[in-house]
């Protein structure tokens, strides 16, 4: 195999990063840093503007100073990997934090989690420039996910990348006009330094191009690199999630998608990845997941559904795929969620369900089903709301709800040692106003005019924690209290209950 040429640059933007250049790298000097608002894109752009002649058979890469810290790869490691592959390769990827890549459907969904509205901005940009892609359905995996600017590519790929990034640059740099897209690209994110959204849009473009499957890529094993602080503890699940995404794109079987969504639903509640950025209290942080247990309880021929706490309308989107004639009304307390949910629901509006007057509630009837996915525990008086709904329902109408279980073994264990500390998600979510067990869930519905005909326990494994060691003590407390020890142990396994309550 012939030795392949690789021109790998270290981007220096200060004296410290200039001095930190590793032997072997070429220098891309950005110490003047004329446009710090564009971060690495600015020096890369200048390089190609000032280098009209490129070696078409060579690979060009431009790495930030922290490349080695994040990837654990030295210059010689990068070169050795490139030289180990054939010269038909277009792009080499060196992407750390594989958990972030695995647990989000694509890089734009991940950006939207940290910066709500980012996905809509990206979609608007790609629509504007005529790039045909639906970011809500696009699936990316380790074969095409690029972290930051950590890739090396032949000039023909860089030209395709520049074609899109230059269009983005032109829109973002517009002066003296009221272009909404320009304003969205300039939006300051919560990332340290208030980095503008445009920077992260640029970072996603390489992944988007590679996801079109027109380029030959070689991927340096991401699982040997650094993992993220947010979800890096879920290594096994990340590896499985990435494999499922590859299967989803290659085979398209819905079972792969269902398994992938189940993993996400198990992982996300245990992480801080959805921590809200604003100081004001919101309900459970936004995400684009749906509860598959609730979906399974919705019969296929419903005429009208009202979902309270619809988030971004993902459950509606899934259900309407099989029953597009259903009228789905979404209600959420977060205006940002509603802006997105309006694209998925028949209608959606921002409201506090407990503050709606009688006329406003009356307008939502009749409805076959009311859905409360992890909502009732956030309400001031869920009993009163259920009575109001029941008084307007016809017999047989339903409420389907998912409610966290305060009798879960992890809740009991923490309470036993005084660790009742509020968190941003999960059983100790700081916005929970009410706490329920299986017994009190049944009591709430039965005393407000409903009969529970179905109840499902959602049981999740906690990585690295053995629940079985708590069971003898939970049984012992039940015996000491004169209760059924086996029922107590069974109730301690459910993380959430999904119930279907029928109006009498």
C-alpha positions in Angstrom: 0.0 0.0 0.0 1.4 3.4 -0.9 1.9 5.9 1.8 -0.9 8.4 1.7 -0.4 12.2 2.0 -2.1 13.9 4.9 -1.8 17.6 5.7 -3.0 17.8 9.3 -3.2 21.3 10.9 -3.2 22.4 14.6 -5.4 25.5 14.9 -3.7 28.0 17.2 -5.7 31.0 18.4 -3.5 32.2 21.3 0.1 32.1 22.5 -0.7 29.2 24.8 -2.3 27.1 22.0 0.5 28.1 19.6 3.1 26.7 22.1 1.0 23.6 22.6 1.4 22.3 19.0 2.4 18.7 18.8 5.3 17.5 16.7 4.1 16.5 13.2 1.2 18.9 12.9 1.3 21.9 10.5 0.3 25.2 12.0 -2.9 27.0 11.1 -2.2 30.3 12.8 -5.4 32.1 14.0 -3.7 34.1 16.7 -5.0 37.3 15.2 -8.5 35.8 15.6 -10.2 38.5 13.6 -13.6 36.8 13.9 -13.8 34.9 17.2 -17.6 34.6 16.8 -17.0 32.0 14.1 -14.6 29.9 16.2 -12.7 27.2 14.1 -14.7 27.9 10.9 -13.0 31.2 10.4 -9.4 29.9 10.1 -10.5 26.9 8.0 -12.4 29.2 5.7 -9.4 31.5 5.3 -7.2 28.5 4.6 -9.3 27.4 1.6 -9.7 31.0 0.3 -5.9 31.4 0.4 -5.0 27.9 -1.0 -6.4 27.8 -4.6 -4.3 24.7 -5.4 -4.8 21.5 -3.4 -3.5 18.0 -3.8 -6.6 16.1 -4.9 -5.3 12.8 -3.6 -4.3 14.1 -0.2 -6.2 14.5 3.1 -6.7 17.8 4.9 -7.6 18.0 8.6 -7.9 21.0 10.9 -7.9 20.1 14.6 -8.5 22.3 17.6 -6.0 22.4 20.4 -8.0 20.0 22.6 -8.1 17.3 19.9 -5.7 14.9 21.7 -7.3 15.5 25.1 -10.7 14.5 23.7 -9.8 11.7 21.4 -6.7 10.3 23.1 -5.0 10.2 19.7 -1.6 11.5 19.0 -0.5 12.9 15.6 1.2 9.6 14.9 -1.9 7.7 15.8 -4.0 9.8 13.3 -1.4 9.3 10.5 -1.1 5.6 11.2 -4.9 5.1 11.0 -5.1 7.0 7.7 -2.2 5.0 6.2 -3.9 1.7 7.3 -6.8 2.4 5.0 -7.1 2.4 1.2 -6.8 5.6 -0.8 -10.4 5.3 -2.0 -11.5 6.7 1.3 -13.0 10.2 1.1 -13.2 11.1 4.8 -11.6 9.9 8.0 -13.6 10.4 11.3 -12.1 10.9 14.7 -15.2 11.5 16.9 -15.1 11.2 20.7 -18.1 11.2 23.1 -19.8 8.3 21.3 -22.6 8.3 23.9 -23.8 11.7 22.7 -23.8 10.5 19.1 -25.6 7.2 20.0 -28.4 8.4 22.2 -29.5 11.3 20.0 -31.2 10.4 16.7 -28.9 12.9 14.9 -26.5 15.7 15.8 -29.2 18.3 15.2 -31.5 16.7 17.8 -28.6 16.8 20.2 -28.1 20.5 19.5 -31.8 21.2 20.0 -31.7 19.6 23.5 -29.0 22.1 24.6 -30.3 24.9 22.6 -34.1 24.7 22.1 -35.0 25.9 18.6 -31.7 24.9 17.0 -33.2 22.1 15.0 -35.9 24.4 13.6 -33.2 26.9 12.6 -31.2 24.2 10.9 -34.2 22.9 9.0 -35.1 26.4 7.9 -31.5 26.9 6.6 -31.4 23.7 4.7 -34.8 24.4 3.2 -33.7 27.9 2.2 -30.6 26.6 0.3 -32.5 23.7 -1.3 -30.9 20.8 0.6 -33.6 18.1 0.8 -33.6 16.6 4.3 -36.1 16.1 7.1 -34.1 16.5 10.3 -36.9 15.1 12.4 -36.6 11.7 10.8 -32.9 11.7 9.8 -30.9 8.9 11.6 -27.2 9.3 12.0 -24.7 6.8 13.5 -21.0 6.4 14.2 -20.3 6.0 10.5 -21.3 9.6 9.8 -21.3 11.6 13.1 -18.6 14.2 13.2 -17.6 15.7 16.6 -16.7 19.4 16.1 -14.2 19.5 13.2 -12.5 16.2 14.0 -12.1 14.8 10.5 -9.7 14.6 7.6 -10.9 14.6 4.0 -10.0 14.9 0.4 -10.5 18.3 -1.3 -13.7 17.2 -3.1 -15.4 16.7 0.3 -14.1 20.0 1.6 -15.6 21.7 -1.5 -19.0 20.2 -0.8 -18.7 21.3 2.8 -17.7 24.9 1.8 -20.5 25.2 -0.6 -23.0 24.8 2.3 -21.0 26.7 4.9 -20.5 29.7 2.6 -24.3 29.9 2.1 -24.7 29.8 5.8 -22.0 32.5 6.3 -23.7 34.8 3.7 -27.1 34.5 5.5 -25.6 35.0 9.0 -23.5 38.0 7.9 -26.4 39.9 6.4 -26.7 43.5 7.7 -29.5 45.9 8.1 -32.4 43.5 7.3 -35.1 41.7 9.2 -34.3 38.2 7.9 -35.6 35.9 10.7 -33.1 33.2 9.8 -30.2 35.7 10.2 -31.5 36.5 13.7 -31.9 32.8 14.6 -28.3 32.0 13.5 -27.0 34.9 15.7 -29.0 33.6 18.7 -26.7 33.3 21.8 -26.7 29.7 23.3 -26.2 28.7 26.9 -22.8 27.2 25.9 -19.9 28.9 27.9 -19.0 32.2 26.2 -22.6 32.5 24.8 -21.5 30.9 21.5 -23.8 31.8 18.6 -26.0 29.1 17.2 -24.4 29.5 13.8 -21.2 27.9 15.1 -23.1 24.6 15.9 -24.9 24.7 12.6 -21.6 24.8 10.9 -20.4 21.8 13.0 -23.4 19.8 11.9 -22.8 20.2 8.2 -20.1 17.6 7.8 -22.3 15.0 9.5 -25.2 15.9 7.3 -23.2 15.5 4.1 -21.9 12.1 5.3 -25.4 10.9 6.2 -26.3 11.1 2.5 -24.2 8.0 1.9 -22.3 9.4 -1.1 -18.9 9.4 0.6 -16.6 6.6 1.5 -15.7 7.0 5.2 -13.4 5.2 7.6 -14.1 5.6 11.3 -11.5 5.5 14.0 -13.1 3.5 16.8 -15.0 6.1 18.9 -15.5 3.8 21.8 -11.8 4.0 22.8 -12.0 7.8 23.0 -13.3 10.0 25.7 -17.0 9.7 26.7 -19.1 12.7 27.8 -19.7 13.7 31.4 -23.4 13.6 30.9 -24.0 10.1 29.6 -20.6 8.4 29.5 -21.6 6.1 32.3 -24.0 4.3 30.0 -21.3 2.8 27.7 -23.0 -0.6 27.0 -26.3 1.1 26.2 -24.5 3.5 23.9 -22.8 0.7 22.0 -26.1 -1.1 21.6 -27.9 2.2 20.6 -25.4 2.9 17.9 -25.7 -0.6 16.5 -29.5 -0.3 16.5 -29.3 3.0 14.5 -27.1 1.3 11.9 -29.7 -1.5 11.7 -32.5 1.1 11.5 -30.9 2.7 8.4 -29.8 -0.5 6.7 -33.0 -2.6 7.4 -35.7 -0.2 8.3 -37.5 -2.7 10.5 -39.7 -0.9 13.1 -38.5 -3.3 15.8 -35.1 -1.7 15.7 -36.6 1.7 16.1 -38.7 0.5 19.1 -35.7 -1.0 20.8 -33.7 2.1 20.2 -36.4 4.3 21.7 -36.7 2.0 24.7 -33.0 2.4 25.4 -33.3 6.2 25.2 -36.3 6.2 27.5 -34.3 4.2 30.1 -31.2 6.4 29.9 -32.4 10.0 29.6 -34.3 10.1 32.9 -31.1 9.2 34.7 -28.9 11.9 33.2 -28.6 15.7 33.4 -28.6 16.0 29.6 -32.0 17.7 29.6 -31.3 20.1 32.4 -33.2 23.4 31.7 -31.0 26.3 31.0 -33.3 29.0 32.3 -33.6 30.0 36.0 -37.4 29.9 35.9 -39.0 26.7 36.9 -40.4 24.6 34.1 -42.0 21.2 34.0 -39.9 18.2 33.0 -37.2 19.3 30.6 -38.0 19.0 26.9 -37.1 16.0 24.8 -38.2 14.3 21.6 -39.0 10.9 23.1 -42.4 9.2 23.3 -43.7 6.8 25.9 -44.2 3.5 24.1 -46.4 2.1 26.9 -48.8 5.0 26.5 -48.8 4.5 22.7 -49.6 0.9 23.1 -52.7 1.7 25.2 -54.2 4.0 22.5 -56.6 2.0 20.4 -56.1 2.6 16.6 -59.4 4.2 15.8 -59.7 7.2 18.1 -61.5 10.2 16.8 -60.2 12.8 19.3 -57.3 12.9 21.8 -56.3 15.6 24.2 -52.7 15.4 25.5 -51.8 17.5 28.5 -48.0 17.9 28.7 -47.6 17.2 25.0 -44.0 18.5 25.0 -42.9 18.7 21.4 -45.7 16.5 20.0 -43.7 13.3 19.5 -46.4 11.0 20.8 -48.9 12.6 18.5 -46.6 12.2 15.6 -46.2 8.5 16.3 -49.9 7.8 16.8 -51.0 9.9 13.7 -48.8 7.7 11.5 -51.3 5.0 11.9 -54.5 7.1 12.5 -54.0 10.3 10.5 -57.7 11.2 10.8 -57.6 11.5 14.6 -57.9 15.1 15.9 -55.0 15.4 18.4 -55.0 18.5 20.7 -51.7 19.2 22.5 -51.5 21.4 25.6 -48.2 22.3 27.3 -47.1 24.9 29.7 -43.9 25.7 27.7 -44.3 28.0 24.7 -41.1 26.7 23.1 -42.5 23.2 23.2 -45.8 24.4 21.6 -44.0 26.1 18.7 -42.7 22.6 17.7 -45.7 20.6 18.8 -47.9 22.7 16.4 -46.1 21.0 13.6 -47.1 17.5 14.8 -50.5 17.9 16.5 -53.8 18.8 14.8 -53.7 21.8 17.1 -51.5 22.8 20.1 -51.6 25.7 22.5 -49.8 26.9 25.6 -51.8 26.8 28.8 -51.8 25.8 32.5 -54.5 23.1 32.5 -55.4 23.9 36.1 -56.0 27.6 35.4 -58.3 27.1 32.4 -61.8 28.3 33.1 -65.0 26.2 32.5 -65.6 27.5 29.0 -62.0 26.7 27.9 -62.3 23.2 29.3 -65.7 22.7 27.7 -64.2 23.6 24.3 -61.9 20.5 24.5 -64.9 18.1 24.7 -65.9 15.6 23.6 -62.7 13.6 23.5 -62.2 9.8 23.5 -59.0 9.9 25.5 -57.1 12.4 27.7 -53.4 11.6 28.0 -51.2 12.7 30.9 -47.6 11.5 30.3 -45.7 12.3 33.6 -47.9 15.3 34.3 -50.3 14.6 37.2 -47.4 14.7 39.7 -46.6 18.3 38.6 -50.1 19.6 39.3 -51.3 21.5 42.4 -54.5 19.5 42.7 -54.7 16.6 40.3 -57.8 15.2 42.1 -59.8 18.3 41.4 -58.8 18.3 37.7 -59.8 14.7 37.3 -63.2 15.5 38.8 -63.7 18.4 36.4 -62.8 16.1 33.4 -65.0 13.3 34.6 -68.0 15.6 35.0 -67.7 16.4 31.2 -66.9 12.9 30.0 -69.2 10.3 28.6 -69.1 6.8 30.2 -66.3 4.9 28.6 -64.1 7.9 27.9 -60.6 7.3 29.1 -57.6 8.9 30.9 -54.2 7.3 30.1 -51.5 8.5 32.5 -47.9 7.7 33.3 -47.0 8.5 36.9 -43.7 7.9 38.8 -43.6 5.6 41.7 -42.5 7.0 45.0 -42.4 3.4 46.4 -39.5 2.5 44.0 -36.7 0.8 45.7 -34.3 3.6 44.9 -36.6 6.2 46.4 -37.0 4.1 49.5 -33.2 3.6 49.8 -32.5 7.3 49.5 -35.2 8.3 51.9 -33.9 5.8 54.4 -30.5 7.6 54.6 -32.1 11.1 54.5 -31.1 11.8 50.8 -34.4 13.4 49.8 -32.7 15.9 47.5 -34.5 17.4 44.5 -33.0 16.9 41.1 -33.7 18.1 37.5 -35.4 14.9 36.4 -36.4 11.5 37.6 -38.2 10.5 40.8 -36.8 13.5 42.7 -37.7 16.0 40.0 -37.8 19.4 41.7 -41.0 20.3 39.9 -42.9 17.3 41.3 -45.6 18.6 43.7 -47.3 15.3 44.4 -45.9 11.8 45.0 -47.8 8.6 44.4 -47.6 4.9 44.9 -49.5 2.1 43.1 -52.1 2.1 46.0 -52.6 5.9 46.0 -52.7 6.1 42.2 -55.7 3.7 42.3 -57.3 5.6 45.1 -57.0 8.9 43.2 -58.8 7.6 40.1 -61.4 5.5 42.0 -62.4 8.5 44.2 -62.8 10.8 41.2 -65.2 8.7 39.2 -62.9 6.3 37.2 -62.2 2.6 37.1 -58.7 1.5 36.2 -58.9 -1.3 33.7 -55.2 -1.6 32.9 -52.0 -0.9 34.8 -48.5 -1.5 33.6 -45.3 -1.4 35.6 -42.4 0.2 33.8 -39.2 -1.4 35.2 -35.8 0.0 34.4 -32.4 -1.4 35.2 -30.0 1.0 37.0 -26.4 0.4 35.6 -24.0 -0.8 38.3 -26.7 -1.0 41.0 -28.1 -4.3 42.3 -31.8 -3.8 43.2 -32.0 -7.3 44.7 -29.9 -6.4 47.7 -32.7 -4.0 48.9 -35.5 -6.5 48.6 -35.0 -8.4 51.9 -35.1 -5.1 53.8 -38.2 -3.9 51.9 -40.0 -7.2 52.7 -38.9 -6.8 56.3 -40.4 -3.4 56.6 -43.7 -4.7 55.1 -43.8 -7.5 57.7 -43.1 -5.1 60.5 -46.0 -3.0 59.2 -48.3 -5.9 58.9 -48.4 -5.8 55.1 -47.8 -8.3 52.4 -44.0 -8.6 51.9 -44.2 -10.0 48.4 -46.6 -7.2 47.2 -44.2 -4.6 48.8 -41.3 -6.1 46.9 -43.3 -6.2 43.6 -44.4 -2.5 44.1 -40.8 -1.5 44.8 -39.7 -2.6 41.3 -41.9 -0.2 39.2 -40.2 3.0 38.3 -43.4 4.3 36.8 -47.0 3.1 36.3 -48.9 3.6 33.1 -52.6 3.2 33.7 -55.8 3.4 31.7 -58.8 4.7 33.7 -62.3 4.5 32.3 -65.0 7.0 33.2 -67.9 5.4 34.9 
